[in-house]
Amino acid sequence: MGVHDKYDIHTWSYLALRKAVGWTGILLPIVLMLGNAVIFGGDFPRPSISLYYHTPMRDVLVGGLCAVALFLFFYAGYDRWDNITGNLAGIFALVVAWFPASEPGVGGIINAIHFIAAALFFVTLACFSLFLFTRKDENPTPEKMKRNVVYIICMAAMLLHFLIRGTAITSSFVFWSETVALIAFGVSWLTKGGTLYPDR
């Protein structure tokens, strides 16, 4: 196997890793909602994604978050800021998984740790979309400029989640805002993985 063949294999593996992160983020809330409602006859949906910890879909929630964390730990970007941001996001994802949210009306230190870590997780992901993924060379391709538009839209969707979360007007409002944020996160990483607007 030549040097170029090895380079191509590593490149495709790296793009596959980014796509795996993206698809996990997109599918997680959908799988949790449909699995709990269709298979187990639970709420459709629960008030928030975190509360699926208290359903038979608990292992899917924890496993999905741990998978995202693992992918982020293995993510190696263009410089140390990419690596640091990926590692921080991975740590926050593990904390979210290992310190579950309490049922509504129940507080406690674990619940507080969960929501602080969840907030930091989404902020870190927004930083990926806004500051890291949008970086470009002196002569960016038209596809790169289109990808940057996607990243900025995804970042705005994730930040919008924080603006509307505290003004929930229905029991499922937080769930849907979290779902939009996770889908935005997933689309951002799929785009980085070459699914949308790849360079020719």
C-alpha positions in Angstrom: 0.0 0.0 0.0 1.4 3.4 -1.1 1.6 6.6 0.9 -1.3 8.1 -0.9 -3.5 5.0 -0.3 -2.8 5.2 3.4 -3.6 8.9 3.3 -6.9 8.3 1.6 -7.9 5.6 4.1 -7.1 7.9 7.0 -9.0 10.7 5.4 -12.1 8.6 4.8 -12.0 7.2 8.3 -11.8 10.7 9.7 -14.8 11.8 7.6 -16.7 8.7 8.8 -16.0 9.7 12.4 -17.5 13.1 11.8 -20.5 11.6 10.1 -20.9 9.2 13.0 -21.0 12.1 15.5 -23.6 13.9 13.3 -25.9 11.0 12.8 -25.8 10.1 16.5 -26.8 13.7 17.4 -29.7 13.7 14.9 -31.1 10.3 15.7 -30.8 10.2 19.5 -33.9 12.4 20.3 -36.0 10.7 17.6 -35.1 7.2 18.8 -35.7 8.1 22.4 -39.1 9.6 21.6 -40.4 6.8 19.3 -38.9 4.0 21.3 -40.5 5.1 24.6 -43.8 5.9 23.0 -44.2 3.1 20.5 -42.5 0.2 22.3 -43.2 1.0 25.9 -46.3 3.2 25.7 -44.7 6.1 27.5 -45.2 9.9 27.1 -45.0 11.3 23.6 -42.7 13.1 24.1 -41.3 13.6 27.6 -40.8 17.1 28.9 -37.0 17.0 28.0 -34.5 14.6 26.4 -32.7 14.3 29.8 -35.9 12.8 31.4 -35.7 9.7 29.2 -33.2 8.5 31.8 -36.3 7.7 33.9 -37.8 5.5 31.2 -36.9 2.1 29.7 -34.9 4.0 27.1 -32.3 5.0 29.7 -29.6 2.8 28.3 -30.1 4.3 24.8 -29.8 7.8 26.2 -26.7 7.0 28.3 -25.1 4.9 25.5 -25.8 7.6 22.9 -24.2 10.3 25.0 -21.2 8.1 25.8 -20.8 7.3 22.0 -20.8 11.0 21.2 -18.2 11.6 23.9 -16.0 8.8 22.6 -16.2 10.2 19.1 -15.3 13.7 20.3 -12.4 12.4 22.3 -11.0 10.7 19.1 -11.6 13.8 17.1 -8.3 15.5 16.2 -8.8 18.8 14.5 -6.4 21.1 12.7 -4.8 22.5 15.8 -4.8 22.3 19.6 -7.9 24.4 19.9 -9.9 21.9 17.9 -8.5 19.1 20.2 -9.2 21.1 23.4 -12.8 21.9 22.3 -13.5 18.3 21.3 -12.2 17.0 24.6 -14.2 19.5 26.6 -17.4 18.6 24.7 -16.7 14.9 25.3 -16.2 15.5 29.1 -19.4 17.5 29.3 -21.3 14.8 27.4 -20.1 12.2 29.9 -21.1 14.3 32.8 -24.6 14.7 31.3 -24.8 11.0 30.9 -23.4 10.0 34.4 -25.2 12.7 36.4 -28.9 12.3 35.3 -31.6 14.9 35.6 -34.2 14.5 38.3 -37.9 14.2 37.6 -39.7 17.6 37.4 -40.0 19.2 40.9 -37.1 17.3 42.3 -33.8 19.2 42.7 -30.5 18.2 44.2 -26.8 18.6 43.5 -26.7 15.9 40.8 -29.6 17.6 39.0 -27.6 20.9 39.1 -24.5 19.3 37.8 -26.4 17.7 35.0 -27.9 21.0 33.7 -24.6 22.9 34.1 -22.8 20.3 32.0 -25.7 20.2 29.4 -25.4 24.0 29.0 -21.6 23.8 28.6 -22.0 21.0 26.2 -24.3 22.9 23.9 -22.1 26.1 24.2 -19.0 24.1 23.2 -20.8 22.6 20.2 -21.9 26.1 19.2 -18.3 27.2 19.4 -17.3 24.4 17.0 -19.9 25.6 14.5 -19.1 29.3 14.8 -15.4 29.6 15.5 -13.7 26.4 14.4 -15.6 24.9 11.5 -15.9 28.3 9.7 -12.2 28.9 9.5 -11.1 29.2 5.9 -8.0 29.6 3.7 -7.2 32.8 1.9 -9.0 31.5 -1.2 -11.9 29.4 0.0 -13.9 27.4 -2.4 -17.6 28.2 -3.1 -18.5 24.9 -1.4 -16.6 26.1 1.7 -18.5 29.3 1.8 -21.8 27.4 1.6 -20.7 25.1 4.4 -19.9 28.2 6.5 -23.5 29.4 6.1 -24.7 26.0 7.3 -22.4 26.1 10.3 -23.7 29.6 11.3 -27.3 28.5 10.9 -26.6 25.5 13.1 -24.9 27.6 15.7 -27.8 30.0 15.8 -30.2 27.1 16.3 -28.2 25.8 19.2 -28.0 29.2 20.9 -31.7 29.7 20.3 -32.3 26.7 22.4 -31.0 28.6 25.4 -33.0 31.7 24.7 -36.3 29.8 24.6 -35.7 27.0 27.1 -36.5 29.2 30.1 -39.8 30.3 28.5 -41.3 26.9 28.0 -45.1 27.2 27.4 -46.0 23.5 27.1 -44.7 20.4 28.7 -42.9 19.3 25.5 -41.5 22.7 24.6 -38.0 22.0 26.1 -37.9 18.6 24.4 -38.5 20.1 21.0 -36.0 23.0 21.5 -33.4 20.4 22.6 -34.2 18.3 19.6 -33.7 21.2 17.3 -30.3 21.9 19.0 -29.2 18.3 18.6 -30.2 18.1 15.0 -28.4 21.4 14.3 -25.3 19.9 16.0 -25.7 16.8 13.9 -26.1 18.7 10.6 -23.0 20.7 11.4 -20.9 17.6 11.9 -22.4 15.9 8.8 -21.4 19.0 6.8 -17.9 18.9 8.2 -17.8 15.2 7.3 -18.4 16.0 3.6 -22.1 15.1 3.4 -23.2 18.6 2.5 -21.3 20.8 -0.1 -18.1 18.7 -0.2 -15.1 20.3 -2.1 -14.8 18.9 -5.6 
